[in-house]
Amino acid sequence: MDEFQARATIFRFDPTSGQPSRYEQFELPVTKNMRVLDVLRSIYETQAGDLAFQYACRVGRCGTCAVIVNGRPVLACQERVKPKMKIEPLSPFPVLRDLIIDYSEAEKRYSDLNLAPIAAGGSTAPAQDARGRATFAPDHAREVGLMGSCLACMVCVSACPAVKERAFDGPAYMLQLRRLSEHPADHGARLEQALDGGLLECFSCGACAEVCPADLSPADAIRDFRREMLLGQKRHKHSNGEDS
């Protein structure tokens, strides 16, 4: 079983206590196949019943268990245990309690993006070609579909240095805007939205792609927007020759 003793140093904050945030250490036996979420659950069940954290699916599909472990944003249910772990809430989000952050601002930002295809007339009804359908090549459809598999876990936003230093909404939002921009049924001003959200503030460091638990690349989405801005065209087009 390869059992060993692990030490977890966990960020603690209780807004009702009137006390400042602190770090608390816990020691517990673990096995090499355990994940950080298993550690948190074990500590909650045996040592600190007031420890606040959240999770749902436990298989890396919902994104709710995102935390920072040893300085790296991860999904707790996917990250393997280590002998020493420093576990913190995602930054730069407000902390509600312990490892639980306030997603309100992120949720509002997603809502403001209007994540439904916008037709040429400005309505949200899908645009159609002469046959009453949007032209969508299989490879292009697969690419757009993959961008839609984003978990909205905010791991990439937490890893992004530009978010912390500049007026940049973050890679997760750029990815969703690009997904819509590449959709043949969408005629929204997505490049303008991206520019308003700080497209040019990105450092192009690629940290977002390195940490994404869904193996997506917001960095590529940002590069595609910048290419469109410089060249005035998108990589994909409708079969009838119109920009997608």
Buried (B, 14 or more C-beta within 10 A) or exposed (E): EEEEEBEBBBBBBEEEEEEEEEEBEBEBEBEEEBBBBBBBBBBBEEEBEEBBBBBEEBEBBBBBBBBBBBEBBBBBBBBEBBEEBBBBBBBEBEBBBBBBBEBEEBEEBBEEBBBBBBBEEEEEEBBBBEEEEBBBBEEBBEBBEBBBEBBBBBBBBBBBEBBEEEEBBBBBBBBBBBBBBBBBBBBBEBBEBBBEBBBEBBBEEBBBBEBBBBEBBBBBBBBBBBEBBEEEEBEBBBEEEEBB
